[in-house]
Amino acid sequence: MSKPLTACIGTSLFFAFVHFLKPPEGCTLSDPTSALAGFELLGKVLFHFTDPQFFITEFATLFVIGMILAIARLRTGALWFSIGLHAGWVIAFKGFVLLHQPVLDHPFHPWGVGKTLQSGIYPLFILGLTAAACSYVLRKFDLRKLS
């Protein structure tokens, strides 16, 4: 495996992992002043990584986002395209959260679209379209002309 591809995969895994380093909603510690409270919190933070559905519906989506951003960085040789793409996704995500009401008993929930745009097969499909659009836009980008 080439070094750039290995770097893209590694940074994408890190990108996806970092987005889930927060305690679950409603998380409480038995004794917040205990010397071991940090380990208890860490266990609660990492617990959702034991759920296979989490990997399919949420972690995979953020991994694909990380890969698109990393490959865009490789293709352009700069961060500008990746920063703009990430900013656009954040704006779309925040707007979606304001307008979207999940239907929990829908047959496609959580596989189609979960609670957020970070989960589901449909967001992965849209990311595939985004990757294709980025590939089309960036295929004419030649790093040799910048040197």
N, C-alpha and C positions, 0 to 999 in steps of 0.2 A: 504494500500500500504506500502511496506517495506521501511525502511529508505534508504538503498542503491539505490533502484529503484527511489525513490523520488529525491535523490541527483543526480543520473544520468540524470534524466529528467530536473531538474533545471539547472545543469551545461551545459547541451546540449542546452537548450534554451538560456542561457547566451552566450555560444560559438557562436551560430548562430547570435544572436542579435549584438554582438560586431563586427562581420565581416562586418556589414552594417552601422557602424557609421562613414560614410564619406559623404561629400556633393556630390550630383550628378555632373557628368561632365558638365562643362559650367555654373555652378552655380555662380550667381553674387548677391551681396547684394545691396539694394537700397542706403544705407548709411553705409559703413563699420565702420565709426567712431561713429555711434549712440550708445547710452547706451543700446538700445534694439537690436543691431545687432546680438548678440549671440542667442537671442530668434528667430529671423528671420532665422538664419542659422540652428538652431535646428529643426524648422518647416520644412525646406527643406530637412534636413537629414532624418527625420522621415516620410516624405511624402510617400515614396515608400512602407511603411508598410500598406498603405491604399489600395494597389492594390492586389486583390485576386490572380492574375496570379503570382505575385512575391512570395507569400507564397507557391504556388504549385511548381513552377519551381526552385526557388533559396533557400528560407528559409528552405524548407523541406530537401533539400539536405544537407545543413550545419547542420541541426538538427540531421540527421541520422549519419553524420560524428562524431558529438559530442557524440552521444550515443555509437557508436563503440569504440571511444577512451575512454570513461568513463567505459564501460563494460570491456575493455581490462585492464584498470587500476585496476578495482575490481578483475578481475581474476588472475592477476599477483601479486598484492600487491605492485607494483612498477610502476614507470613512464617509464621505459626503452622501453617497447614494444610500448606504445602509442606515445612516442617521435619519435621512428623509423618509425612507421606507418604514423604519421603526416608528417615527413620529406620526406618520399617516395611520399606521395600524393602531397606535394608542388612541388617536382621535376617533377612529372608527369604533374601537372597542368601547370607549367611554360613551359615545353616542348610542351604541347598541344597548348598553346596560340601561340607559335612560328610557329607551323605547321598548325594550323586550320584556315580556312577561312569560316565564317558562310555564308550560302546561305539563305538570308532573305526571299525569296519567296518560299522556300521549304515547302511542306505541313506539315512536322513534326516540323518546326520551330515555336515557341520556345519550344514546348512540348517534342520533341525527344532530341535534344541537342540545348541549347540556344547559346548565344554569347560566353559563357565559359563552362567549365566542372562543374561549380557550378549550372547549371540549366538544367532541363529536366528529362525525364523519364529514358532515357538510363543511365545517370550517377547514378540514384538511383538503377537501376538494377545492375550495376557494383559494387556499394557499398554493395548490398545484397550478391553478390558473394564474396566480400572482407570479409564481416561479417561471411559468412559460412567458408571461409578459416581460418579466425582468430579463430573461434570456434573450428575448427578441430585441429589447432596447439595448442591452449590453453587448450584443454580438458585433455591433459596429464599433464598439469602443476598443481602440487599439492602444495598449500601453506603450508601444514603441514610439508613437507619435509624441508622447509626452516627454520622452527622454531627450 
